[in-house]
């Protein structure tokens, strides 16, 4: 597991650490299964909360299609906040679209 953050839990007031662990990766289906584990240390020992989660990511074509189905037009995709073209090495996938007034 990888430590990804720590801080004070605003509800309990205890110090909390968050760990993430990738359980599986299915590139063909664009899915990642992960486990998020939060630990808190109190006088009686360690408390542990585990949350499994599945993520689905989209590619340019799927994102543009979903936006058009939601009524957006002039859909553009970029690979950075500087509006560079989207490539496999791009740090992000950004969509810019307009929804006409009806």
N, C-alpha and C positions, 0 to 999 in steps of 0.2 A: 504494500500500500504506500501511497505517496502522500506526504503531508502537504496540504494545499493552503491551509490558513489556520490562524488561531486568534482568539479574542475572547472577550467577556460575553457570556450569554446574558442578554438583557432581561430575560425572564427569571433565571435562577441566580444571576450574579456571579456564577462560577466561571473559571477559565475553561474554555472549550477549544478543542482542536478538531479540524476537519481533515479526514483522510479520504482519498479516492482510489478506487481500484477498478481497472478495466477488466470485465469478465469475459467479454467476447466481442469480436468485430466481424461483421458481415459486409464486406465492401460491395458485393453485388446487390444487396438489399438496402444499402446505405444505412445500416443500423449498428449502434454500439450499445452494449449492455454494460452498465457500470454499477458500482456499489459505493455509496457515500456513507462514511462512518464518522460520527461525532462522539468524542469522548469528553467527559467532565470528571475532574478529580474533586472529591469531597472527603470529609474526614473519615467516612466509613468505607472508602474505596473508590474505584473507578466506575462511573456510569457510562454505558455505551448505547448509542442509538444508531441503528442501521437502516438505510433507505436504499432499496434497489431502484434503478431507473433505466429506462430504455430510451435512447435518443435516435431520431431519424433525421438525416440531413438531406437537403435537396441540391440538385445541380441547376445550372443556368436554365435549361429547357423546362424543367419541372416548375421552377420558381416563376418564370415568365408565363407559363401556362396557367398556373394557379392565380396569378395576379390578373391575367386577362379574363379568367372565368369569374373573378370577383368584380369585374367592370372597369378595371384599370386599362389605360391606353398609353401609347408611347413608352412602352417598357424598355428600359435600358439596363444593362448589367455592367458592373465594373469590378475590378480586382483590388481596389484600394480607395481610400478617401480622396486621393488625388485624381480619381477617375481613370486610372490606367486600365488597359484591357484585362479581362479575367483570363488567367492561365492556371495550369496545375500548380504553379509555384506562388500564386497570389496569396497574400495573407488573409484575405476575406472575400466573400461574395456579397456584393452590394447591389441592390435593385433601386432604380429610380423610375417612378411611374407617376402618372397623373390620372385622377378620377374625375371625369367630367361631371359638371353639375347637371342634375336632371330636373 
